[in-house]
Amino acid sequence: MVLGVVPKGRMVRLEPFDLLFREIQLLHSFINPFTQGRAAAMITAGTLRLAPLISRLVSLEEAVRTIRSPAPAGEIRAIVVPE
């Protein structure tokens, strides 16, 4: 899974054969702009505890290897932390 947002109007090239050959699933989700402020407030207030959801922190140098490799057993979320 790769999470990211590109600016409106930016195009991303995809090769459908590559998706088929490598059995890649391309999924997306809708971002609700009306919930992000509430979620940030809940995180700040301590209502939402995110620490249990983070399995490990990886450096920017480790990011490519982490994304390319299968997740270790039991991993929930790896967070890339630029240094």
PASEBA-1860 file (N, C-alpha, C; in nm, 3 decimals):
! residues 83
1> MVLGVVPK> 0.085/-0.116/0.000/0.000/0.000/0.000/0.090/0.123/0.000 ~ 0.055/0.216/-0.083/0.123/0.344/-0.086/0.016/0.451/-0.072 ~ 0.034/0.538/0.023/-0.063/0.644/0.047/0.000/0.775/0.005 ~ -0.071/0.849/-0.075/-0.018/0.977/-0.117/-0.122/1.055/-0.195 ~ -0.104/1.181/-0.201/-0.195/1.268/-0.273/-0.113/1.351/-0.370 ~ -0.157/1.359/-0.492/-0.090/1.443/-0.590/-0.179/1.565/-0.617 ~ -0.119/1.674/-0.661/-0.199/1.794/-0.689/-0.303/1.770/-0.797 ~ -0.413/1.842/-0.788/-0.519/1.833/-0.889/-0.459/1.865/-1.026
9> GRMVRLEP> -0.494/1.785/-1.123/-0.445/1.803/-1.259/-0.319/1.725/-1.290 ~ -0.252/1.673/-1.189/-0.130/1.594/-1.211/-0.170/1.456/-1.261 ~ -0.100/1.408/-1.361/-0.129/1.277/-1.420/-0.023/1.177/-1.375 ~ -0.064/1.052/-1.361/0.027/0.943/-1.326/0.017/0.839/-1.436 ~ 0.131/0.800/-1.493/0.132/0.700/-1.600/0.120/0.561/-1.541 ~ 0.032/0.482/-1.598/0.015/0.343/-1.560/0.021/0.256/-1.684 ~ 0.082/0.142/-1.672/0.082/0.048/-1.782/-0.008/-0.069/-1.741 ~ -0.129/-0.078/-1.800/-0.223/-0.183/-1.761/-0.164/-0.324/-1.767
17> FDLLFREI> -0.078/-0.352/-1.866/-0.018/-0.485/-1.874/0.064/-0.515/-1.750 ~ 0.138/-0.414/-1.700/0.218/-0.433/-1.580/0.130/-0.465/-1.460 ~ 0.017/-0.398/-1.449/-0.077/-0.427/-1.340/-0.124/-0.572/-1.349 ~ -0.156/-0.617/-1.469/-0.203/-0.753/-1.490/-0.092/-0.854/-1.466 ~ 0.024/-0.832/-1.527/0.134/-0.928/-1.520/0.185/-0.945/-1.377 ~ 0.193/-0.834/-1.302/0.245/-0.839/-1.165/0.133/-0.858/-1.063 ~ 0.009/-0.875/-1.111/-0.108/-0.896/-1.025/-0.122/-0.787/-0.919 ~ -0.110/-0.662/-0.965/-0.121/-0.547/-0.876/-0.266/-0.500/-0.873
25> QLLHSFIN> -0.317/-0.478/-0.753/-0.450/-0.422/-0.737/-0.436/-0.273/-0.710 ~ -0.507/-0.193/-0.784/-0.504/-0.049/-0.766/-0.635/-0.008/-0.699 ~ -0.625/0.036/-0.576/-0.742/0.074/-0.499/-0.731/0.221/-0.460 ~ -0.843/0.282/-0.439/-0.843/0.420/-0.393/-0.952/0.436/-0.288 ~ -0.948/0.547/-0.219/-1.054/0.576/-0.123/-1.082/0.726/-0.127 ~ -1.196/0.762/-0.078/-1.239/0.901/-0.075/-1.191/0.966/0.055 ~ -1.138/1.084/0.045/-1.098/1.159/0.164/-1.210/1.257/0.197 ~ -1.266/1.242/0.315/-1.373/1.331/0.358/-1.310/1.453/0.426
33> PFTQGRAA> -1.317/1.569/0.363/-1.251/1.687/0.420/-1.317/1.737/0.548 ~ -1.436/1.688/0.581/-1.507/1.736/0.699/-1.472/1.657/0.825 ~ -1.394/1.549/0.811/-1.361/1.468/0.929/-1.217/1.486/0.974 ~ -1.131/1.541/0.890/-0.990/1.550/0.926/-0.966/1.642/1.045 ~ -1.036/1.753/1.052/-1.020/1.845/1.165/-1.062/1.780/1.295 ~ -1.173/1.708/1.292/-1.219/1.638/1.413/-1.121/1.529/1.454 ~ -1.071/1.455/1.355/-0.975/1.349/1.385/-0.848/1.407/1.447 ~ -0.798/1.516/1.391/-0.677/1.581/1.445/-0.701/1.627/1.588
41> AMITAGTL> -0.819/1.682/1.615/-0.852/1.726/1.752/-0.858/1.607/1.847 ~ -0.913/1.496/1.802/-0.922/1.376/1.887/-0.783/1.319/1.915 ~ -0.693/1.325/1.817/-0.557/1.278/1.838/-0.486/1.369/1.939 ~ -0.501/1.500/1.921/-0.439/1.597/2.011/-0.491/1.580/2.154 ~ -0.621/1.554/2.168/-0.682/1.540/2.300/-0.651/1.405/2.365 ~ -0.596/1.313/2.288/-0.567/1.181/2.343/-0.683/1.085/2.336 ~ -0.792/1.125/2.271/-0.909/1.038/2.256/-0.876/0.919/2.166 ~ -0.800/0.945/2.062/-0.755/0.838/1.972/-0.610/0.806/2.005
49> RLAPLISR> -0.582/0.681/2.032/-0.445/0.639/2.060/-0.389/0.573/1.935 ~ -0.294/0.638/1.872/-0.237/0.587/1.748/-0.116/0.498/1.770 ~ -0.048/0.512/1.881/0.074/0.436/1.906/0.055/0.284/1.887 ~ -0.056/0.225/1.934/-0.073/0.081/1.914/-0.086/0.039/1.767 ~ -0.115/0.134/1.679/-0.130/0.103/1.537/0.000/0.110/1.460 ~ 0.105/0.167/1.520/0.233/0.183/1.452/0.325/0.070/1.493 ~ 0.358/-0.016/1.398/0.445/-0.130/1.425/0.592/-0.092/1.428 ~ 0.631/-0.002/1.337/0.772/0.039/1.332/0.786/0.168/1.255
57> LVSLEEAV> 0.896/0.236/1.282/0.934/0.358/1.211/1.050/0.323/1.121 ~ 1.047/0.373/0.998/1.156/0.349/0.905/1.208/0.482/0.853 ~ 1.337/0.485/0.826/1.398/0.608/0.774/1.362/0.623/0.626 ~ 1.387/0.741/0.574/1.362/0.766/0.432/1.447/0.673/0.346 ~ 1.569/0.646/0.392/1.657/0.555/0.318/1.601/0.413/0.312 ~ 1.526/0.372/0.415/1.468/0.238/0.420/1.332/0.228/0.350 ~ 1.276/0.341/0.311/1.139/0.343/0.260/1.119/0.256/0.137 ~ 1.206/0.267/0.039/1.189/0.190/-0.084/1.194/0.041/-0.055
65> RTIRSPAP> 1.291/-0.001/0.024/1.302/-0.144/0.060/1.179/-0.190/0.138 ~ 1.129/-0.105/0.227/1.012/-0.139/0.307/0.889/-0.155/0.220 ~ 0.871/-0.064/0.124/0.754/-0.070/0.036/0.762/-0.190/-0.057 ~ 0.880/-0.222/-0.105/0.896/-0.334/-0.199/0.887/-0.471/-0.132 ~ 0.915/-0.478/-0.005/0.920/-0.606/0.065/0.785/-0.639/0.129 ~ 0.755/-0.767/0.140/0.633/-0.805/0.213/0.644/-0.760/0.359 ~ 0.532/-0.724/0.416/0.532/-0.682/0.557/0.563/-0.802/0.646 ~ 0.640/-0.780/0.751/0.665/-0.888/0.846/0.534/-0.933/0.911
73> AGEIRAIV> 0.530/-1.057/0.955/0.410/-1.110/1.021/0.372/-1.022/1.138 ~ 0.246/-0.987/1.146/0.195/-0.908/1.258/0.210/-0.758/1.242 ~ 0.275/-0.713/1.136/0.293/-0.569/1.120/0.160/-0.504/1.084 ~ 0.131/-0.394/1.151/0.008/-0.320/1.123/0.038/-0.202/1.033 ~ 0.134/-0.117/1.074/0.164/0.003/0.997/0.310/0.042/1.018 ~ 0.379/0.064/0.908/0.515/0.118/0.913/0.507/0.265/0.873 ~ 0.568/0.351/0.948/0.565/0.494/0.920/0.703/0.539/0.876 ~ 0.708/0.611/0.763/0.836/0.666/0.714/0.859/0.800/0.783
81> VPE> 0.973/0.810/0.849/1.008/0.933/0.920/1.135/0.991/0.857 ~ 1.120/1.099/0.780/1.240/1.161/0.721/1.327/1.219/0.833 ~ 1.455/1.202/0.817/1.547/1.251/0.922/1.616/1.377/0.880
END
